[in-house]
Amino acid sequence: MSVTRVDTVPVSRWWSYIALAKPDVTFLVVITTVAGFYLGSRQGIEWLLLSHTLCGTMLVAGGTAALNQYFERDMDALMRRTASRPLPTGQLQPLEVLVFGVGAIFTGAVWLVLGANALAALIALATSILYLAAYTPLKKRTPLATAVGAFPGALPPLIGWAAATGSISLGGWILFAILFFWQFPHFMSIAWMYREDYARAGIKMLPTVDPTGDATFARIIWTAAVLVPASLLPALVGMAGIRYFFGALVLGMILLQIALWANRTRTNTRAKWLMHATIVHIPLLLGWMIVDKLGH
């Protein structure tokens, strides 16, 4: 028994550190950073610069996710969806997670300064600080935490844009706006599905103080509706063409219809469908924007 345990610990610890970085969230950060980089690039992609940008950004994102779990380890232990994370299960100790998180953020920021530019590093650090110092502590205090968290959640495209251009222009802020409004249908659908879990941990997500779902689904619907014109802005300012305009319109209207459909019964099943729809929507939208630019 003891031999087997010693043999398997190194592998399980590697997986524990990977879990700390929240690969699903980091993947979203990566694709939005790539989109910002490509759409901001004026003359093709500088692949080495993109590689440095992604490495630094992933380290900052992974470190931020780790510190988030460090600060929320007691709450995570109370929720079924997070009870299997490395800290609640004892796979890793708090000090290990703290060192990993701080080290990853520091290394990622330095990598961005040296491999990209100081502006990209500053935006990445701002994302981390806003997430950990504003969004994370507010989750136990007010349902408005989700709106606060949408700001750091929308910054990754600006990291890519700044890395490619050395500045932030209108196009970067449009990508920020798209990500900002997209997050509400995404996270509110998740919060509705796990409202009992959040309530058990004392996290004041909107669904935990809105048992009927009236306010929750109203926010889902109006932000999905605002997302439609927001996603059309790239075509209106010359970042994309007419093909993108109609593709974005179709994608936005589909997402809005799914939000309205989920609102009719407000079941966990329909909320899960909406959550999956948001996950599909954003890479398709950004991918279509990139394809449109490739055609010009």
Backbone bond lengths (Angstrom), bond angles and torsions (degrees), N, CA, C in turn:
res aa  C-N    CA-C-N  psi(-1)  N-CA   C-N-CA  omega(-1)  CA-C   N-CA-C  phi
1 M - - - 1.464 - - 1.529 111.18 -
2 S 1.333 115.85 -46.66 1.461 118.51 -177.52 1.520 111.84 -67.60
3 V 1.355 116.22 -35.05 1.473 119.15 179.13 1.517 110.99 -64.99
4 T 1.333 115.60 -43.24 1.461 120.05 179.49 1.517 111.27 -61.28
5 R 1.330 116.06 -39.75 1.457 120.30 -178.72 1.528 110.95 -65.17
6 V 1.329 116.00 -43.98 1.464 119.68 -179.63 1.526 110.72 -63.70
7 D 1.345 116.42 -37.75 1.461 120.36 -178.26 1.520 112.44 -68.28
8 T 1.323 117.66 -32.58 1.464 120.32 -173.70 1.520 113.56 -93.16
9 V 1.318 117.92 -17.14 1.456 119.79 -176.67 1.521 113.14 -58.92
10 P 1.357 120.15 -47.10 1.470 118.81 -178.19 1.519 113.23 -57.21
11 V 1.338 116.90 -41.90 1.458 119.83 179.71 1.519 110.52 -65.78
12 S 1.332 117.02 -46.34 1.457 120.01 -177.46 1.517 111.44 -64.89
13 R 1.342 116.36 -34.33 1.468 119.21 178.83 1.523 110.83 -68.21
14 W 1.333 117.90 -37.45 1.462 119.89 175.24 1.521 110.18 -60.21
15 W 1.319 116.10 -45.80 1.461 119.80 179.21 1.526 111.45 -64.46
16 S 1.318 115.99 -32.34 1.470 119.79 178.63 1.524 110.63 -65.42
17 Y 1.328 116.57 -41.12 1.462 119.62 178.72 1.529 111.09 -68.62
18 I 1.327 116.21 -35.74 1.462 119.31 175.55 1.523 110.01 -63.78
19 A 1.344 116.80 -42.25 1.469 121.05 178.22 1.516 111.48 -62.31
20 L 1.334 116.79 -34.88 1.468 120.41 178.31 1.514 111.89 -58.26
21 A 1.328 116.22 -34.92 1.461 121.47 -175.99 1.530 112.68 -79.25
22 K 1.344 117.59 -1.00 1.470 122.55 -179.96 1.534 110.87 47.41
23 P 1.341 117.64 74.34 1.469 121.05 -175.20 1.524 114.18 -54.05
24 D 1.341 117.80 -34.77 1.464 119.35 -179.21 1.522 111.15 -66.15
25 V 1.328 116.72 -42.85 1.466 120.53 178.64 1.526 110.21 -69.63
26 T 1.333 116.15 -42.18 1.463 120.24 179.50 1.522 111.19 -62.00
27 F 1.337 116.84 -35.41 1.469 120.45 177.96 1.527 110.57 -61.99
28 L 1.333 116.96 -41.71 1.464 120.36 177.61 1.518 110.41 -63.51
29 V 1.326 116.96 -41.18 1.464 121.03 177.24 1.524 110.51 -59.97
30 V 1.341 116.04 -42.02 1.462 121.07 -178.13 1.523 111.69 -64.05
31 I 1.347 116.87 -48.58 1.464 118.48 -175.70 1.526 111.35 -67.75
32 T 1.327 117.87 -34.23 1.468 119.01 178.82 1.526 111.13 -74.59
33 T 1.338 116.75 -31.92 1.464 120.21 175.68 1.524 110.28 -67.22
34 V 1.336 116.28 -43.83 1.464 120.72 177.36 1.524 110.37 -59.72
35 A 1.332 116.27 -44.21 1.465 119.79 179.43 1.525 111.10 -60.46
36 G 1.326 116.43 -45.61 1.461 119.64 178.37 1.518 111.99 -61.70
37 F 1.338 116.28 -40.29 1.472 120.84 179.92 1.522 110.62 -64.46
38 Y 1.334 116.15 -49.48 1.461 119.12 -176.18 1.529 111.40 -66.29
39 L 1.320 116.28 -45.06 1.462 119.68 -176.62 1.524 111.65 -69.57
40 G 1.328 116.47 -24.79 1.459 119.69 176.62 1.517 112.90 -83.54
41 S 1.338 117.00 -21.75 1.467 120.77 -178.16 1.526 110.48 -67.68
42 R 1.315 116.10 135.16 1.468 119.86 -176.80 1.526 112.27 -94.16
43 Q 1.316 117.30 -32.29 1.470 120.72 -176.33 1.525 110.19 -133.32
44 G 1.308 116.41 75.74 1.453 120.25 178.50 1.510 113.12 71.37
45 I 1.330 115.62 176.30 1.454 121.06 -177.43 1.524 110.38 -96.76
46 E 1.310 116.42 130.59 1.462 121.82 169.69 1.524 106.54 -87.75
47 W 1.330 115.88 99.71 1.465 120.55 -170.05 1.524 112.82 -63.64
48 L 1.310 117.65 -38.05 1.459 119.73 179.45 1.526 110.41 -65.01
49 L 1.325 115.92 -42.60 1.459 120.50 178.42 1.527 110.48 -63.65
50 L 1.329 116.93 -41.34 1.458 120.54 177.64 1.526 110.69 -62.66
51 S 1.331 116.91 -41.75 1.467 120.63 179.77 1.523 111.17 -61.12
52 H 1.330 116.54 -45.45 1.462 120.18 177.61 1.531 111.03 -62.45
53 T 1.319 115.99 -40.67 1.463 120.48 -179.65 1.523 111.08 -62.37
54 L 1.323 116.40 -44.68 1.466 120.57 -178.57 1.522 111.68 -68.37
55 C 1.330 117.07 -41.18 1.461 119.49 179.54 1.527 111.07 -61.90
56 G 1.330 115.88 -47.87 1.459 119.48 179.17 1.511 112.38 -63.71
57 T 1.327 116.44 -42.32 1.463 120.42 -178.81 1.521 111.42 -66.22
58 M 1.324 117.31 -41.77 1.468 120.24 179.27 1.522 111.40 -63.39
59 L 1.326 116.88 -38.20 1.461 119.62 178.33 1.530 111.37 -65.17
60 V 1.329 116.85 -43.71 1.462 120.09 178.48 1.530 110.28 -64.66
61 A 1.334 116.62 -43.45 1.461 120.53 179.79 1.523 111.34 -64.07
62 G 1.335 116.59 -44.56 1.455 119.99 179.42 1.517 112.26 -65.15
63 G 1.320 117.31 -41.20 1.455 120.76 177.37 1.518 112.31 -64.54
64 T 1.328 116.30 -39.00 1.465 120.73 177.74 1.526 110.79 -64.14
65 A 1.333 116.68 -42.47 1.465 120.65 177.81 1.523 110.73 -62.26
66 A 1.325 117.03 -39.26 1.461 120.98 179.31 1.527 111.15 -65.23
67 L 1.331 117.34 -45.52 1.462 120.18 179.96 1.525 111.41 -66.86
68 N 1.330 116.49 -33.33 1.459 119.68 174.98 1.527 110.52 -59.80
69 Q 1.333 116.58 -42.38 1.464 119.82 178.23 1.527 111.51 -70.83
70 Y 1.327 116.65 -30.90 1.464 120.41 175.67 1.533 110.10 -62.55
71 F 1.323 116.51 -47.36 1.457 120.43 -178.01 1.533 112.42 -71.55
72 E 1.312 116.58 -28.83 1.468 120.12 -174.88 1.533 112.89 -105.90
73 R 1.322 117.53 19.06 1.462 119.50 -174.16 1.525 113.10 -60.96
74 D 1.318 117.74 -35.24 1.465 119.74 178.79 1.528 111.47 -69.53
75 M 1.322 116.79 -40.38 1.466 120.44 177.38 1.520 110.93 -68.08
76 D 1.326 116.75 -39.99 1.468 120.06 -179.85 1.528 111.28 -59.96
77 A 1.317 116.70 -34.97 1.462 120.45 -179.19 1.535 112.07 -66.95
78 L 1.329 117.11 -20.16 1.464 120.82 -177.79 1.524 113.36 -92.38
79 M 1.336 117.43 -10.69 1.457 120.75 -175.82 1.522 110.74 -108.70
80 R 1.323 116.28 135.11 1.458 120.55 -178.72 1.523 112.09 -61.17
81 R 1.327 116.70 -38.33 1.468 119.67 -175.92 1.520 112.95 -72.42
82 T 1.332 118.61 -15.71 1.464 121.12 -178.12 1.525 113.15 -121.95
83 A 1.322 117.72 -2.42 1.468 120.73 -175.52 1.525 113.07 -64.66
84 S 1.324 117.43 -19.81 1.468 120.39 -179.00 1.521 113.02 -92.46
85 R 1.324 117.88 6.84 1.452 120.99 177.80 1.528 110.93 -68.51
86 P 1.336 118.61 160.67 1.470 121.32 -172.31 1.529 115.41 -56.33
87 L 1.326 118.68 -36.73 1.457 119.69 -178.18 1.532 112.87 -75.35
88 P 1.330 120.05 -50.03 1.471 118.99 178.30 1.527 113.75 -58.93
89 T 1.332 117.07 -32.05 1.464 120.06 -178.39 1.523 112.41 -85.58
90 G 1.326 117.71 -9.86 1.455 120.68 -179.19 1.509 114.53 81.60
91 Q 1.340 117.57 9.32 1.460 120.13 177.87 1.520 111.46 -65.11
92 L 1.324 115.90 -31.81 1.460 121.90 175.12 1.524 108.29 -130.97
93 Q 1.326 115.84 153.36 1.453 121.36 179.38 1.530 110.00 -97.70
94 P 1.341 117.65 153.52 1.465 120.57 -176.81 1.525 114.15 -52.33
95 L 1.341 117.48 -41.99 1.464 119.34 -178.76 1.522 111.08 -63.67
96 E 1.321 117.66 -38.43 1.463 121.40 178.41 1.526 110.46 -61.91
97 V 1.309 115.61 -43.15 1.465 120.69 -178.79 1.524 110.34 -68.06
98 L 1.319 116.34 -40.70 1.468 120.47 178.86 1.526 110.90 -61.54
99 V 1.321 116.75 -46.72 1.469 120.84 179.73 1.526 110.54 -64.09
100 F 1.328 116.68 -43.47 1.464 120.85 178.93 1.527 110.91 -60.58
101 G 1.343 116.58 -46.90 1.461 120.43 -177.11 1.509 113.03 -64.09
102 V 1.337 116.52 -49.82 1.470 120.53 -179.61 1.530 110.26 -63.57
103 G 1.332 116.07 -41.86 1.461 120.13 -179.44 1.517 112.58 -63.80
104 A 1.337 116.55 -41.90 1.460 120.28 -179.60 1.527 111.35 -66.26
105 I 1.326 117.33 -42.28 1.463 120.56 179.85 1.528 110.33 -64.77
106 F 1.324 115.98 -45.59 1.476 119.78 179.92 1.524 110.66 -62.04
107 T 1.329 116.70 -47.34 1.464 120.56 -179.38 1.526 111.23 -62.38
108 G 1.348 116.15 -42.70 1.457 120.11 179.70 1.517 112.39 -63.37
109 A 1.339 116.50 -41.36 1.468 119.92 179.66 1.523 110.95 -64.46
110 V 1.341 116.96 -44.38 1.466 120.72 178.48 1.524 110.16 -63.15
111 W 1.333 116.56 -40.85 1.472 120.80 179.10 1.522 110.19 -60.16
112 L 1.330 116.76 -42.21 1.464 119.91 179.89 1.525 111.60 -66.57
113 V 1.331 116.92 -39.32 1.468 120.05 178.70 1.525 110.58 -62.18
114 L 1.322 115.58 -46.07 1.466 120.33 -176.00 1.519 112.98 -79.82
115 G 1.336 116.93 -35.44 1.453 120.01 -174.93 1.508 114.88 -94.58
116 A 1.340 116.80 -21.74 1.468 120.63 179.66 1.528 108.46 -124.32
117 N 1.320 116.85 -96.20 1.464 120.45 175.45 1.520 109.82 -161.93
118 A 1.315 115.37 168.74 1.466 120.74 -174.91 1.523 111.82 -66.20
119 L 1.341 117.94 -32.61 1.458 120.15 -179.08 1.523 111.22 -64.66
120 A 1.331 116.48 -43.70 1.466 119.91 177.63 1.520 110.60 -61.18
121 A 1.336 116.69 -41.76 1.464 120.79 178.25 1.516 111.39 -63.83
122 L 1.335 116.70 -40.59 1.465 121.34 -179.67 1.526 110.93 -63.71
123 I 1.327 116.88 -42.21 1.466 120.27 179.08 1.529 110.45 -66.09
124 A 1.329 116.84 -41.02 1.460 120.32 177.97 1.528 110.96 -61.64
125 L 1.338 116.73 -43.34 1.466 120.34 178.06 1.522 111.13 -66.05
126 A 1.329 117.14 -38.64 1.466 120.61 177.19 1.527 110.68 -61.92
127 T 1.332 116.17 -39.05 1.460 120.57 177.01 1.515 110.48 -59.96
128 S 1.322 116.55 -46.99 1.458 121.76 -179.23 1.529 111.75 -64.24
129 I 1.316 116.50 -46.15 1.463 120.61 -177.22 1.521 111.51 -65.90
130 L 1.329 117.04 -44.22 1.462 119.95 178.57 1.528 111.56 -62.13
131 Y 1.323 115.85 -40.15 1.467 120.08 -179.05 1.525 110.99 -66.52
132 L 1.330 116.65 -44.84 1.461 120.18 -174.14 1.531 113.49 -84.14
133 A 1.332 116.76 -37.03 1.461 119.78 -174.13 1.522 113.71 -93.58
134 A 1.328 117.40 -18.95 1.469 120.34 -179.82 1.523 111.31 -113.04
135 Y 1.317 117.03 -63.41 1.472 120.76 -175.87 1.528 113.08 -62.02
136 T 1.323 117.72 -49.55 1.468 121.41 -174.37 1.531 112.57 -59.14
137 P 1.339 120.65 -51.92 1.472 119.01 -179.87 1.526 113.84 -69.58
138 L 1.338 117.55 -26.84 1.465 119.95 -178.46 1.529 112.56 -73.28
139 K 1.323 117.94 -18.16 1.465 120.80 -176.48 1.531 112.45 -60.34
140 K 1.333 117.55 -27.56 1.460 120.88 179.71 1.523 112.22 -94.47
141 R 1.335 116.13 1.88 1.458 119.31 -174.29 1.520 114.56 -116.06
142 T 1.341 116.60 -35.56 1.466 118.18 -174.42 1.524 111.49 -155.02
143 P 1.335 117.67 144.40 1.473 120.85 174.51 1.523 112.88 -64.23
144 L 1.334 117.31 -14.66 1.466 120.71 178.53 1.525 111.72 -70.67
145 A 1.333 117.05 -6.58 1.463 120.29 179.50 1.525 111.69 -57.27
146 T 1.328 116.75 -34.92 1.467 119.79 -179.67 1.525 110.90 -62.12
147 A 1.330 116.96 -41.24 1.463 120.33 178.22 1.527 110.82 -65.38
148 V 1.333 116.48 -39.08 1.462 120.42 177.34 1.525 109.91 -64.83
149 G 1.336 116.55 -43.13 1.457 121.14 -179.24 1.514 113.53 -66.59
150 A 1.333 116.98 -21.24 1.462 119.67 179.30 1.521 112.04 -67.85
151 F 1.336 117.32 -22.93 1.470 119.67 179.30 1.531 111.60 -69.09
152 P 1.337 119.48 -55.38 1.475 117.09 176.39 1.522 112.20 -64.59
153 G 1.331 117.08 -29.82 1.459 119.80 179.13 1.516 113.79 -66.13
154 A 1.343 116.58 -22.06 1.467 120.66 -178.40 1.523 112.95 -97.49
155 L 1.328 117.73 -0.22 1.470 120.58 -175.29 1.527 116.05 -81.58
156 P 1.341 121.04 -25.75 1.477 119.14 -177.39 1.529 116.27 -51.37
157 P 1.355 120.65 -39.38 1.476 117.53 176.83 1.527 112.59 -60.15
158 L 1.339 115.84 -30.83 1.469 118.91 178.89 1.524 111.87 -71.63
159 I 1.343 116.64 -27.92 1.464 119.20 175.02 1.525 108.90 -62.72
160 G 1.330 116.20 -48.54 1.456 120.36 179.15 1.511 112.30 -63.81
161 W 1.321 116.40 -42.89 1.471 121.19 -179.74 1.529 110.11 -61.48
162 A 1.340 115.92 -46.64 1.466 119.91 -179.20 1.525 111.39 -65.36
163 A 1.334 116.82 -37.69 1.461 119.82 179.18 1.523 111.08 -63.43
164 A 1.330 116.41 -38.21 1.466 120.81 -177.26 1.522 112.91 -77.61
165 T 1.337 116.81 -33.78 1.460 120.06 -171.55 1.521 114.74 -113.55
166 G 1.329 116.85 -20.65 1.455 120.07 -175.75 1.511 112.95 79.84
167 S 1.335 116.76 6.59 1.467 121.04 -179.95 1.528 108.65 -152.65
168 I 1.326 115.55 178.05 1.460 120.80 175.46 1.527 107.60 -124.93
169 S 1.318 116.71 119.50 1.455 121.10 -179.91 1.527 109.99 -116.25
170 L 1.329 115.46 -172.97 1.461 120.96 -174.74 1.524 112.30 -55.87
171 G 1.322 117.28 -41.82 1.454 119.94 -178.07 1.516 112.52 -59.35
172 G 1.323 116.57 -39.47 1.457 120.19 177.93 1.518 112.02 -63.91
173 W 1.325 116.23 -41.25 1.469 119.73 179.81 1.525 111.57 -68.90
174 I 1.319 117.66 -29.41 1.472 120.03 175.69 1.527 109.92 -66.77
175 L 1.323 117.40 -42.69 1.462 120.23 175.86 1.530 110.59 -61.35
176 F 1.320 116.02 -39.89 1.467 121.02 175.94 1.526 110.58 -57.90
177 A 1.334 117.14 -45.84 1.466 121.36 -178.73 1.525 111.32 -63.38
178 I 1.327 117.03 -41.51 1.462 120.31 179.29 1.523 110.23 -61.05
179 L 1.332 116.80 -47.64 1.469 120.49 179.86 1.521 111.06 -65.53
180 F 1.319 117.06 -36.03 1.464 121.00 -178.45 1.525 110.37 -60.79
181 F 1.319 117.82 -51.82 1.470 120.07 -177.34 1.525 111.98 -73.60
182 W 1.314 117.77 -30.77 1.466 121.01 179.47 1.525 111.65 -61.73
183 Q 1.326 116.56 -33.05 1.461 119.86 -174.63 1.528 113.74 -64.43
184 F 1.327 117.66 -28.62 1.459 119.26 -175.42 1.534 112.81 -67.78
185 P 1.330 119.83 -50.17 1.474 118.13 174.60 1.521 111.97 -60.53
186 H 1.327 116.47 -35.96 1.464 120.00 -178.38 1.530 111.19 -65.99
187 F 1.330 117.03 -57.13 1.455 119.98 -174.49 1.527 113.04 -75.12
188 M 1.326 117.76 -30.91 1.459 119.01 177.68 1.530 111.67 -68.80
189 S 1.324 117.25 -33.41 1.467 119.25 176.62 1.524 109.77 -67.73
190 I 1.326 117.33 -39.73 1.466 120.70 176.38 1.529 110.40 -65.03
191 A 1.320 116.31 -44.31 1.465 120.37 -179.48 1.525 111.70 -62.28
192 W 1.337 116.80 -35.72 1.463 119.55 178.37 1.527 110.52 -68.04
193 M 1.312 117.16 -40.92 1.460 121.45 179.57 1.530 111.70 -62.41
194 Y 1.327 116.34 -37.49 1.462 121.03 -174.35 1.527 112.36 -112.72
195 R 1.318 117.12 29.01 1.464 120.59 -176.28 1.524 112.77 -60.47
196 E 1.328 117.60 -35.18 1.465 119.81 178.51 1.527 110.76 -68.44
197 D 1.318 116.38 -39.03 1.462 121.11 176.25 1.525 110.94 -60.89
198 Y 1.318 116.58 -48.11 1.458 120.80 -179.78 1.526 111.22 -62.31
199 A 1.316 116.26 -40.99 1.466 119.88 179.18 1.533 110.68 -63.49
200 R 1.328 116.47 -39.62 1.464 121.07 179.76 1.519 111.30 -61.30
201 A 1.322 116.35 -34.34 1.470 121.01 -178.66 1.520 112.83 -90.10
202 G 1.333 117.33 -1.58 1.458 120.26 -179.93 1.503 114.66 77.44
203 I 1.332 116.66 20.32 1.464 121.35 178.98 1.526 108.76 -89.37
204 K 1.314 116.66 124.35 1.461 120.99 -173.79 1.525 112.46 -91.23
205 M 1.326 115.11 58.96 1.456 118.74 169.35 1.526 107.80 -68.08
206 L 1.316 117.44 154.74 1.456 120.84 -175.34 1.533 113.10 -53.49
207 P 1.335 120.06 -44.35 1.467 119.03 -179.15 1.526 114.74 -61.80
208 T 1.347 118.01 -22.99 1.468 119.13 179.74 1.527 112.33 -74.11
209 V 1.327 117.43 -20.31 1.470 121.26 177.92 1.527 111.08 -112.42
210 D 1.324 115.95 8.64 1.465 122.43 -177.47 1.533 108.83 -132.89
211 P 1.339 117.44 71.95 1.471 120.42 -172.97 1.523 114.55 -61.25
212 T 1.328 117.89 -28.42 1.471 119.58 -179.50 1.522 112.01 -78.99
213 G 1.322 116.88 -22.72 1.460 120.95 -177.59 1.513 113.96 85.10
214 D 1.331 117.86 2.22 1.469 120.33 -177.88 1.531 111.48 -59.58
215 A 1.330 115.97 -50.53 1.464 119.64 -178.10 1.527 111.18 -70.88
216 T 1.328 116.68 -38.40 1.467 121.00 -178.68 1.519 111.36 -61.92
217 F 1.327 116.02 -50.81 1.462 118.58 -176.67 1.520 112.16 -75.94
218 A 1.326 117.39 -25.04 1.464 119.22 172.65 1.525 109.80 -63.23
219 R 1.346 116.07 -42.16 1.457 119.36 178.64 1.521 111.31 -67.09
220 I 1.321 116.85 -39.53 1.459 120.73 177.38 1.525 110.50 -59.17
221 I 1.329 116.25 -46.47 1.464 120.71 -173.96 1.524 111.36 -70.60
222 W 1.330 117.58 -44.83 1.467 116.98 -175.90 1.524 112.11 -71.96
223 T 1.342 117.84 -32.08 1.460 118.29 176.79 1.533 110.98 -73.47
224 A 1.341 116.74 -34.66 1.471 119.12 174.72 1.526 110.25 -64.83
225 A 1.337 115.90 -35.22 1.465 120.21 178.50 1.528 110.93 -69.33
226 V 1.331 117.24 -42.49 1.474 120.81 178.50 1.523 110.75 -66.87
227 L 1.336 116.07 -31.06 1.456 120.35 179.58 1.531 111.96 -61.35
228 V 1.324 117.52 -29.87 1.470 120.81 -178.96 1.528 110.94 -61.20
229 P 1.349 120.13 -58.65 1.470 118.44 178.65 1.533 112.71 -66.09
230 A 1.348 117.13 -31.98 1.462 119.31 178.63 1.527 110.57 -61.48
231 S 1.332 116.16 -39.78 1.465 119.79 -178.85 1.523 112.69 -73.46
232 L 1.338 117.19 -14.28 1.460 120.48 177.34 1.528 112.49 -86.90
233 L 1.325 117.25 -14.50 1.462 121.19 -176.33 1.529 114.29 -56.89
234 P 1.361 119.60 -38.52 1.469 117.69 178.73 1.524 113.55 -54.69
235 A 1.344 117.16 -36.72 1.461 120.07 178.69 1.527 111.09 -72.81
236 L 1.319 116.66 -32.73 1.465 120.35 -176.43 1.525 112.55 -74.90
237 V 1.348 117.39 -24.85 1.469 119.59 -179.31 1.525 112.51 -104.18
238 G 1.327 116.78 5.62 1.458 120.03 175.95 1.512 115.84 92.00
239 M 1.341 118.20 3.85 1.466 120.42 176.75 1.527 111.15 -71.78
240 A 1.335 116.31 -27.17 1.467 121.87 -177.27 1.521 107.92 -142.79
241 G 1.328 115.14 170.87 1.452 120.18 -175.49 1.522 113.51 -107.52
242 I 1.324 115.26 -164.26 1.459 121.52 -174.76 1.519 112.01 -68.40
243 R 1.342 117.66 -32.20 1.467 120.00 177.51 1.521 110.76 -62.22
244 Y 1.318 114.88 -43.48 1.462 118.57 178.01 1.522 110.23 -63.66
245 F 1.332 117.24 -42.22 1.469 121.37 -177.16 1.525 110.79 -53.55
246 F 1.316 116.96 -51.56 1.461 119.71 -176.21 1.530 111.67 -72.90
247 G 1.336 117.11 -34.42 1.455 119.51 176.44 1.518 111.48 -64.56
248 A 1.336 116.75 -43.65 1.461 121.33 178.58 1.526 111.01 -65.07
249 L 1.334 116.18 -37.91 1.461 120.07 178.66 1.525 110.92 -62.56
250 V 1.316 116.62 -43.93 1.470 120.64 179.19 1.525 110.43 -64.05
251 L 1.333 117.07 -47.39 1.463 120.18 -179.42 1.532 111.51 -61.44
252 G 1.317 116.31 -42.47 1.457 120.29 -179.76 1.521 112.47 -64.90
253 M 1.328 116.41 -41.62 1.460 120.11 -179.20 1.533 111.14 -69.51
254 I 1.321 117.21 -35.08 1.468 120.10 176.60 1.525 109.92 -63.16
255 L 1.331 116.44 -46.33 1.459 119.84 179.76 1.527 110.92 -62.33
256 L 1.315 116.99 -41.22 1.459 120.67 178.54 1.520 110.96 -63.49
257 Q 1.318 117.69 -40.85 1.461 120.90 178.66 1.523 111.53 -64.55
258 I 1.329 116.87 -38.14 1.468 119.95 177.58 1.524 110.21 -66.90
259 A 1.324 117.07 -36.78 1.467 120.64 176.65 1.530 110.56 -63.74
260 L 1.323 116.79 -43.06 1.468 120.55 177.92 1.530 110.87 -65.14
261 W 1.330 116.31 -38.67 1.463 121.51 178.16 1.526 110.39 -64.47
262 A 1.328 117.75 -42.37 1.467 121.26 178.84 1.524 110.92 -64.79
263 N 1.312 116.26 -33.07 1.461 120.48 -178.92 1.533 112.84 -68.05
264 R 1.324 117.64 -23.56 1.473 119.53 -174.52 1.519 112.16 -64.82
265 T 1.319 117.48 -39.10 1.470 119.50 -179.60 1.519 113.18 -117.02
266 R 1.344 117.33 -21.73 1.465 123.82 177.25 1.527 112.49 57.08
267 T 1.306 117.14 36.74 1.454 121.12 177.07 1.524 110.03 -84.92
268 N 1.317 115.24 161.46 1.459 119.34 176.96 1.524 111.39 -63.78
269 T 1.331 115.99 -33.60 1.461 120.44 179.97 1.525 110.87 -63.10
270 R 1.321 116.16 -46.49 1.465 119.03 179.88 1.526 111.43 -69.28
271 A 1.333 116.89 -34.88 1.464 119.79 175.89 1.527 109.97 -63.26
272 K 1.327 116.46 -36.84 1.471 120.02 178.30 1.519 110.89 -66.40
273 W 1.333 117.34 -40.29 1.466 120.75 175.54 1.529 110.49 -60.43
274 L 1.328 116.47 -41.77 1.461 120.27 178.66 1.521 110.62 -64.20
275 M 1.331 116.95 -42.78 1.458 120.44 178.35 1.525 110.89 -58.47
276 H 1.340 116.26 -45.29 1.466 119.85 178.52 1.535 111.14 -64.85
277 A 1.320 116.59 -36.06 1.466 120.35 179.02 1.520 110.88 -63.12
278 T 1.333 116.86 -39.50 1.472 119.29 178.52 1.524 110.88 -66.81
279 I 1.335 116.37 -37.08 1.468 120.45 179.75 1.526 110.52 -64.30
280 V 1.320 116.31 -36.17 1.469 120.48 178.88 1.528 110.69 -76.73
281 H 1.325 116.13 -36.34 1.460 121.42 -172.98 1.516 113.39 -60.36
282 I 1.347 117.43 -50.41 1.469 118.77 -169.25 1.530 113.12 -69.42
283 P 1.339 120.46 -41.99 1.480 116.88 176.13 1.513 112.77 -67.16
284 L 1.351 117.73 -33.18 1.461 119.82 176.88 1.528 110.62 -65.53
285 L 1.312 116.54 -42.59 1.468 120.67 -179.42 1.527 110.85 -63.93
286 L 1.325 116.33 -50.45 1.466 119.54 -179.28 1.523 111.19 -66.92
287 G 1.339 115.80 -37.87 1.467 119.24 177.57 1.517 111.88 -63.04
288 W 1.339 116.38 -40.43 1.461 120.56 178.72 1.522 111.20 -66.44
289 M 1.323 115.99 -34.35 1.466 119.89 176.80 1.525 110.36 -65.26
290 I 1.331 115.42 -40.69 1.468 120.19 178.57 1.534 111.09 -66.45
291 V 1.341 116.28 -44.15 1.464 120.59 178.86 1.520 109.97 -60.54
292 D 1.319 116.79 -40.76 1.459 120.31 179.65 1.523 110.92 -62.22
293 K 1.340 116.07 -41.05 1.466 119.37 179.14 1.522 110.81 -66.98
294 L 1.343 117.01 -36.15 1.467 120.63 178.81 1.532 111.29 -61.69
295 G 1.350 115.71 -28.92 1.450 119.83 -178.13 1.508 114.24 -79.05
296 H 1.322 116.33 -4.73 1.475 119.20 -179.32 1.513 111.72 -105.67
